[in-house]
């Protein structure tokens, strides 16, 4: 089996290059004597293309990657003919786009049986949505909320995670206070952060603490007394399902579990409920800056400038905490299309997997296998490492995950070999990496194409294996 068809070994990736037929090896694309050089190469590529976003087609491709999971050549051409405001409108106003085709292709998940769907079925279902949706921003925002308002399969059941996922999708662009009120009563969240065990006289502080530390203001803006009083306010909600709470899909309020006494929270006193706590936390400036900073970091680049955060926080507060208004503003900012934003993010395994399946023409039979392949890349859908979600950034790339990312591209293009259309190096790089590649990458791809002119799937794999493709 030729080297470009084999699973990529560490030796191949770390090799210093070759000539002739050996130029087809992935080693040509990943020159370096040790792993640190390879990782630095990925990071350095974020700064190599000053002025790239002055091109309409690159701007369109950039928006399609950040607001979804990449675009086809036709989609890039369509958006590149639009003004920036029209491009933003086309991706943001997704509710006007029918998803009937996807709905007809998705498997039906049985939520009525005793234990509901399996974890694998729910993971494959969501990955299929990412790949085949006509509304990619909807799925991208669902991924954002899953990483921020975190719950996981280590405690919640697969059916509960499915219900929560649908909640995030339905309220992806809603007012943040409405979303927080809904998620505080969501069965997966109640199991994951122990609201189910939060009772009058025996308050459980887990959800109350994470609501402030991770979901709203962040550390430094509340006291331990605020945590305790908030926990008392969130009493009353329970799940109905006997001993099988992990498989219960409905929550309900029970007055006998609710602490109806006076509470003092952030200087205010009253007979507060959980909804009251949310209504006091969301308007705070600390919440506005923290949430909008997270949204900008997810869509544009990490560590945004204070003036960017201030502007977005103003938008959040002036729009009555509307997430859609903030996302629209992010996609309209010069900072979003700045040199600092271009290729500034490493694709998460979910983004890499979905974009790769879209590029290779995924088939429904492969979604479960692809969802399973994400685990060695460092991300399991519905199973974040802890309540803080995934760390993201350059942490996605290490000696193990890099090999698995490239091996996934290899396996995916092999399965799609029969349907792989003939494309030139220029066509592939234009669609997948904006045509902006280093001379080493371009030479490696052309060497492969010259040596194997009929191996269209092999050339596609080589393009998906480039360092440039790892970046978003």
C-alpha positions as CSV (number, residue, x, y, z in Angstrom):
1,X,0.0,0.0,0.0
2,X,1.5,3.4,-1.0
3,X,2.4,5.7,1.9
4,X,-0.3,8.2,1.2
5,X,-2.9,5.4,1.6
6,X,-1.6,4.1,4.9
7,X,-2.6,5.4,8.3
8,X,-0.1,8.1,9.0
9,X,2.5,7.1,11.5
10,X,4.4,9.5,13.8
11,X,7.5,8.8,11.9
12,X,5.9,9.9,8.6
13,X,4.6,13.1,10.1
14,X,7.9,14.0,11.7
15,X,10.0,13.1,8.7
16,X,11.9,15.9,7.0
17,X,10.6,15.3,3.5
18,X,11.4,13.3,0.5
19,X,11.7,13.5,-3.3
20,X,10.0,11.8,-6.3
21,X,7.2,9.5,-5.3
22,X,8.0,10.0,-1.6
23,X,6.9,13.6,-2.0
24,X,3.3,12.2,-1.9
25,X,3.8,11.4,1.8
26,X,2.2,13.6,4.4
27,X,5.7,14.3,5.7
28,X,6.2,16.7,2.8
29,X,3.3,18.8,4.2
30,X,4.5,18.7,7.8
31,X,8.2,19.3,7.6
32,X,10.0,19.5,11.0
33,X,12.5,17.6,13.1
34,X,10.3,17.4,16.2
35,X,6.7,18.0,17.3
36,X,7.3,21.5,18.7
37,X,8.4,22.7,15.2
38,X,5.2,21.2,13.7
39,X,3.0,22.9,16.3
40,X,4.7,26.2,15.8
41,X,4.2,25.8,12.1
42,X,0.5,25.5,12.6
43,X,0.4,28.6,14.8
44,X,2.7,30.6,12.6
45,X,0.3,30.1,9.7
46,X,-2.2,32.4,11.4
47,X,0.0,35.4,10.6
48,X,1.3,34.6,7.1
49,X,-1.4,36.1,4.9
50,X,-1.7,39.8,5.6
51,X,-4.4,41.3,3.5
52,X,-6.0,38.0,2.5
53,X,-9.4,39.2,3.7
54,X,-9.4,42.0,1.2
55,X,-10.5,39.4,-1.3
56,X,-14.4,39.0,-1.5
57,X,-14.1,35.2,-2.0
58,X,-11.7,34.8,1.0
59,X,-14.1,37.0,3.1
60,X,-17.0,34.7,2.1
61,X,-15.1,31.5,2.9
62,X,-14.0,33.0,6.2
63,X,-17.6,33.8,7.2
64,X,-18.8,30.3,6.1
65,X,-16.1,28.6,8.2
66,X,-16.8,30.7,11.3
67,X,-20.6,30.8,11.0
68,X,-20.8,27.2,10.1
69,X,-18.6,24.3,8.8
70,X,-17.1,25.6,5.6
71,X,-18.7,26.3,2.2
72,X,-18.7,24.7,-1.2
73,X,-17.3,26.5,-4.2
74,X,-20.8,27.4,-5.2
75,X,-21.6,28.8,-1.8
76,X,-18.4,30.8,-1.7
77,X,-19.1,32.3,-5.1
78,X,-22.7,33.2,-4.1
79,X,-21.7,35.0,-0.9
80,X,-18.6,36.7,-2.5
81,X,-20.9,38.6,-4.8
82,X,-22.7,40.2,-1.9
83,X,-21.8,43.2,0.3
84,X,-20.8,42.4,3.9
85,X,-24.2,43.3,5.3
86,X,-25.9,41.0,2.9
87,X,-23.5,38.2,3.6
88,X,-24.2,38.6,7.3
89,X,-27.9,38.6,6.7
90,X,-27.8,35.5,4.6
91,X,-26.2,33.4,7.3
92,X,-27.9,35.0,10.3
93,X,-31.5,34.9,9.2
94,X,-31.4,31.2,8.9
95,X,-35.0,30.7,10.3
96,X,-36.1,31.7,6.8
97,X,-34.3,28.8,5.2
98,X,-36.1,25.4,5.1
99,X,-34.4,22.4,6.7
100,X,-37.0,20.0,5.3
101,X,-34.4,18.0,3.4
102,X,-32.4,17.4,6.6
103,X,-35.5,16.6,8.6
104,X,-36.4,13.9,6.1
105,X,-32.9,12.3,6.3
106,X,-32.4,12.3,10.1
107,X,-33.1,9.1,12.0
108,X,-35.9,9.1,14.4
109,X,-34.7,8.9,18.0
110,X,-37.1,7.0,20.4
111,X,-37.5,9.0,23.6
112,X,-40.5,7.0,24.8
113,X,-38.7,3.8,25.7
114,X,-37.4,3.2,29.2
115,X,-33.8,4.3,28.6
116,X,-34.3,6.3,25.4
117,X,-31.7,6.4,22.6
118,X,-28.1,5.3,23.0
119,X,-25.2,7.8,23.4
120,X,-23.9,6.8,19.9
121,X,-27.2,7.4,18.3
122,X,-27.5,10.9,19.7
123,X,-23.9,11.8,18.8
124,X,-24.3,10.5,15.2
125,X,-27.7,12.4,14.9
126,X,-26.1,15.7,15.9
127,X,-23.0,15.2,13.6
128,X,-25.4,14.5,10.7
129,X,-27.2,17.8,11.5
130,X,-23.9,19.7,11.3
131,X,-23.0,18.1,8.0
132,X,-26.3,18.2,6.2
133,X,-28.0,21.3,7.6
134,X,-29.1,24.1,5.4
135,X,-28.8,26.4,8.4
136,X,-25.2,25.9,9.6
137,X,-25.1,28.9,12.0
138,X,-27.9,27.2,13.9
139,X,-25.7,24.2,14.6
140,X,-22.6,26.3,15.2
141,X,-24.5,28.2,17.9
142,X,-25.8,25.0,19.4
143,X,-22.2,23.9,19.7
144,X,-21.3,27.1,21.4
145,X,-24.0,26.8,24.0
146,X,-23.1,23.1,24.6
147,X,-19.6,24.3,25.4
148,X,-20.8,27.1,27.7
149,X,-24.0,26.0,29.5
150,X,-22.4,22.6,29.9
151,X,-23.9,19.2,30.7
152,X,-22.5,15.8,29.9
153,X,-23.2,12.1,29.5
154,X,-21.1,11.2,32.5
155,X,-24.2,12.1,34.6
156,X,-27.1,12.9,32.3
157,X,-28.8,10.4,30.0
158,X,-28.5,10.4,26.2
159,X,-32.2,11.3,25.8
160,X,-31.8,14.2,28.3
161,X,-28.8,15.5,26.3
162,X,-30.9,15.3,23.1
163,X,-33.6,17.4,24.7
164,X,-31.1,20.0,25.9
165,X,-29.5,20.1,22.4
166,X,-32.9,20.8,20.9
167,X,-33.4,23.6,23.5
168,X,-30.1,25.2,22.6
169,X,-31.0,25.0,18.9
170,X,-34.5,26.5,19.5
171,X,-33.1,29.4,21.6
172,X,-29.7,29.8,19.9
173,X,-30.4,33.5,19.1
174,X,-32.8,34.3,21.9
175,X,-32.5,36.7,24.8
176,X,-30.0,35.3,27.2
177,X,-32.2,35.6,30.3
178,X,-34.9,33.5,28.6
179,X,-32.3,30.9,27.7
180,X,-30.9,30.7,31.2
181,X,-34.3,30.4,32.7
182,X,-35.1,27.5,30.4
183,X,-31.8,25.7,30.9
184,X,-32.1,26.0,34.7
185,X,-35.2,23.7,34.4
186,X,-33.7,21.5,31.8
187,X,-33.5,17.8,32.9
188,X,-29.9,17.3,31.7
189,X,-28.7,20.4,33.6
190,X,-30.7,19.5,36.7
191,X,-29.0,16.1,36.8
192,X,-25.5,17.4,35.8
193,X,-25.4,20.2,38.4
194,X,-27.6,18.6,41.0
195,X,-30.6,21.0,40.9
196,X,-32.6,17.8,41.3
197,X,-31.2,17.4,44.8
198,X,-31.7,21.1,45.7
199,X,-34.4,21.1,48.4
200,X,-35.8,23.4,51.0
201,X,-33.7,23.1,54.1
202,X,-31.0,21.2,52.2
203,X,-29.9,23.5,49.4
204,X,-27.4,22.1,46.8
205,X,-25.1,25.0,45.7
206,X,-23.6,23.4,42.5
207,X,-25.9,25.1,39.9
208,X,-26.0,28.4,41.8
209,X,-22.2,28.6,41.9
210,X,-21.6,27.7,38.2
211,X,-24.4,30.0,37.1
212,X,-22.3,32.9,38.4
213,X,-18.8,31.6,38.0
214,X,-19.2,30.2,34.4
215,X,-22.5,31.2,32.9
216,X,-22.8,34.9,33.8
217,X,-20.5,37.3,35.8
218,X,-17.4,35.2,36.4
219,X,-15.4,35.0,39.6
220,X,-15.0,38.2,41.6
221,X,-18.5,39.6,41.2
222,X,-20.4,37.6,43.9
223,X,-19.9,36.4,47.5
224,X,-20.4,33.0,49.1
225,X,-23.6,34.4,50.7
226,X,-24.8,35.1,47.2
227,X,-24.2,31.5,46.2
228,X,-26.1,30.2,49.3
229,X,-29.1,32.5,48.7
230,X,-29.2,31.8,45.0
231,X,-29.3,28.0,45.8
232,X,-32.3,28.6,48.1
233,X,-34.0,30.5,45.3
234,X,-33.5,27.6,42.8
235,X,-35.3,25.1,45.1
236,X,-38.6,23.7,44.0
237,X,-37.9,22.2,40.6
238,X,-37.7,18.4,40.4
239,X,-37.8,15.5,37.9
240,X,-40.5,12.9,37.9
241,X,-39.2,9.4,37.2
242,X,-38.6,7.5,40.4
243,X,-35.2,5.8,40.4
244,X,-34.7,6.3,36.7
245,X,-34.0,10.1,36.9
246,X,-31.3,9.8,34.3
247,X,-33.9,8.9,31.7
248,X,-36.6,11.5,32.7
249,X,-37.4,14.1,30.0
250,X,-39.6,16.4,32.0
251,X,-39.2,18.7,35.0
252,X,-41.9,20.2,37.2
253,X,-42.2,22.6,40.0
254,X,-43.2,21.3,43.5
255,X,-44.2,23.9,46.0
256,X,-43.3,21.6,48.9
257,X,-39.7,21.6,47.9
258,X,-39.4,25.3,47.5
259,X,-37.8,27.6,50.1
260,X,-40.3,30.4,50.3
261,X,-38.4,32.4,52.9
262,X,-36.8,35.8,52.4
263,X,-33.4,35.7,50.6
264,X,-30.8,38.4,50.2
265,X,-29.0,38.3,46.9
266,X,-26.5,41.0,45.7
267,X,-27.9,43.5,48.2
268,X,-31.6,42.9,47.3
269,X,-34.1,41.1,49.6
270,X,-37.2,39.2,48.7
271,X,-38.9,35.8,48.2
272,X,-36.8,35.1,45.2
273,X,-37.2,32.3,42.7
274,X,-34.5,31.0,40.3
275,X,-36.0,33.2,37.6
276,X,-35.6,36.2,39.8
277,X,-31.9,35.4,40.3
278,X,-31.4,35.1,36.5
279,X,-33.1,38.5,36.0
280,X,-30.7,40.1,38.5
281,X,-27.6,38.5,37.0
282,X,-28.1,39.0,33.2
283,X,-28.3,42.8,33.2
284,X,-25.0,43.1,35.1
285,X,-22.1,44.7,33.1
286,X,-19.9,41.8,34.1
287,X,-22.3,39.3,32.5
288,X,-22.5,41.4,29.3
289,X,-18.7,41.6,28.9
290,X,-18.1,38.0,29.8
291,X,-20.7,36.5,27.5
292,X,-20.0,38.8,24.5
293,X,-16.2,38.2,25.0
294,X,-16.9,34.5,24.8
295,X,-19.0,34.8,21.7
296,X,-16.4,37.0,19.9
297,X,-13.6,34.5,20.9
298,X,-15.6,31.7,19.5
299,X,-16.3,33.4,16.2
300,X,-13.4,35.7,15.6
301,X,-10.2,35.4,17.7
302,X,-9.3,34.9,21.3
303,X,-8.6,37.7,23.8
304,X,-10.5,40.5,22.1
305,X,-9.4,44.0,22.7
306,X,-11.2,45.9,25.5
307,X,-12.9,48.3,23.1
308,X,-14.3,45.4,21.1
309,X,-15.8,43.8,24.3
310,X,-17.2,47.2,25.4
311,X,-18.9,47.7,22.1
312,X,-20.4,44.2,22.1
313,X,-21.5,44.5,25.8
314,X,-23.2,47.8,24.9
315,X,-25.1,46.0,22.1
316,X,-26.1,43.2,24.4
317,X,-27.5,45.5,27.0
318,X,-29.2,47.9,24.6
319,X,-30.9,45.0,22.8
320,X,-32.3,43.6,26.1
321,X,-29.7,40.9,26.2
322,X,-30.4,39.5,22.7
323,X,-27.8,37.1,21.5
324,X,-28.8,37.5,17.9
325,X,-28.1,41.2,18.0
326,X,-24.6,40.5,19.4
327,X,-23.8,37.8,16.8
328,X,-25.0,40.1,14.0
329,X,-22.7,42.8,15.3
330,X,-19.7,40.4,15.5
331,X,-20.1,39.5,11.9
332,X,-20.3,43.2,10.9
333,X,-17.2,44.3,12.8
334,X,-14.0,45.2,10.9
335,X,-12.2,43.1,13.6
336,X,-14.0,40.0,12.3
337,X,-12.4,40.5,8.9
338,X,-9.1,41.7,10.2
339,X,-5.7,40.1,9.6
340,X,-5.7,39.2,13.3
341,X,-8.9,37.1,12.8
342,X,-7.8,35.2,9.7
343,X,-6.8,31.6,10.5
344,X,-6.6,32.7,14.1
345,X,-8.5,29.6,15.4
346,X,-7.7,25.9,15.3
347,X,-10.6,23.8,14.1
348,X,-12.2,21.9,17.0
349,X,-12.6,18.2,16.3
350,X,-16.4,18.8,15.7
351,X,-15.6,21.6,13.2
352,X,-12.9,19.5,11.5
353,X,-15.0,16.4,11.3
354,X,-18.1,18.2,10.0
355,X,-16.2,20.2,7.4
356,X,-14.3,17.1,6.2
357,X,-17.5,15.1,5.8
358,X,-19.1,18.0,3.9
359,X,-16.0,18.3,1.7
360,X,-16.0,14.6,0.9
361,X,-19.7,14.0,0.4
362,X,-20.7,12.2,3.6
363,X,-23.0,9.3,3.6
364,X,-25.4,8.7,6.5
365,X,-23.9,5.3,7.2
366,X,-20.6,6.9,8.3
367,X,-21.9,9.4,10.9
368,X,-21.6,7.0,13.9
369,X,-18.1,6.0,12.9
370,X,-17.1,9.7,12.4
371,X,-18.6,10.6,15.8
372,X,-16.5,7.9,17.4
373,X,-13.4,9.0,15.5
374,X,-13.6,12.4,17.3
375,X,-12.7,10.9,20.6
376,X,-9.0,10.4,19.9
377,X,-9.0,13.9,18.5
378,X,-9.9,15.2,21.9
379,X,-13.7,15.9,21.7
380,X,-16.7,13.7,22.3
381,X,-20.0,15.2,21.6
382,X,-22.2,15.5,24.7
383,X,-19.2,14.5,26.9
384,X,-17.2,17.6,27.8
385,X,-14.3,17.1,30.2
386,X,-15.9,19.1,33.0
387,X,-18.4,21.9,33.7
388,X,-16.1,24.5,32.1
389,X,-16.4,22.7,28.7
390,X,-13.5,22.2,26.3
391,X,-10.3,24.4,26.6
392,X,-10.1,24.8,22.8
393,X,-7.5,26.9,21.0
394,X,-4.1,25.4,20.3
395,X,-4.8,22.7,22.9
396,X,-6.6,20.8,20.1
397,X,-3.3,20.0,18.5
398,X,-0.8,17.6,20.2
399,X,1.3,14.6,19.1
400,X,-1.7,12.3,19.5
401,X,-4.6,14.4,18.2
402,X,-2.7,15.6,15.1
403,X,-2.1,12.0,13.9
404,X,-5.8,11.2,14.5
405,X,-7.0,14.3,12.6
406,X,-4.9,13.3,9.6
407,X,-5.9,9.7,9.8
408,X,-9.5,10.7,9.9
409,X,-9.1,12.6,6.6
410,X,-7.3,9.6,5.1
411,X,-10.1,7.2,6.1
412,X,-12.9,9.5,5.0
413,X,-11.4,10.1,1.5
414,X,-10.9,6.4,1.0
415,X,-14.6,5.8,1.7
416,X,-15.5,8.6,-0.7
417,X,-13.0,7.5,-3.4
418,X,-15.6,6.3,-5.9
419,X,-17.5,9.5,-5.8
420,X,-14.5,11.9,-5.6
421,X,-14.7,14.3,-8.5
422,X,-11.6,15.3,-10.5
423,X,-10.3,18.5,-9.1
424,X,-7.0,20.3,-9.6
425,X,-4.7,21.5,-6.9
426,X,-5.9,25.0,-7.5
427,X,-9.6,24.1,-7.3
428,X,-9.1,22.1,-4.0
429,X,-7.0,24.7,-2.3
430,X,-9.3,27.5,-3.4
431,X,-12.3,25.8,-1.8
432,X,-10.7,24.3,1.3
433,X,-8.0,26.9,2.2
434,X,-8.8,30.0,0.2
435,X,-5.9,29.3,-2.2
436,X,-3.5,30.6,0.5
437,X,-0.9,28.0,1.2
438,X,2.9,28.0,1.7
439,X,5.2,27.1,-1.0
440,X,6.0,23.8,0.7
441,X,2.3,22.9,0.8
442,X,1.8,23.9,-2.8
443,X,4.9,22.0,-4.0
444,X,3.8,18.8,-2.1
445,X,0.3,18.9,-3.6
446,X,1.6,19.4,-7.1
447,X,4.2,16.7,-6.7
448,X,1.4,14.3,-5.7
449,X,-0.9,15.3,-8.5
450,X,1.9,14.9,-11.1
451,X,2.9,11.5,-9.8
452,X,-0.7,10.2,-9.5
453,X,-2.9,12.1,-11.9
454,X,-5.8,9.7,-11.6
455,X,-5.9,9.5,-7.8
456,X,-8.5,12.1,-7.2
457,X,-9.3,10.8,-3.7
458,X,-5.6,10.8,-2.8
459,X,-5.2,14.5,-3.8
460,X,-8.3,15.4,-1.8
461,X,-6.8,13.7,1.2
462,X,-3.5,15.5,0.7
463,X,-5.4,18.9,0.7
464,X,-7.3,17.9,3.9
465,X,-4.0,16.9,5.5
466,X,-2.4,20.3,5.0
467,X,-1.4,22.4,8.0
468,X,-3.5,25.2,6.6
469,X,-6.7,23.1,6.7
470,X,-6.3,22.6,10.5
471,X,-7.0,26.3,11.0
472,X,-10.4,27.9,10.8
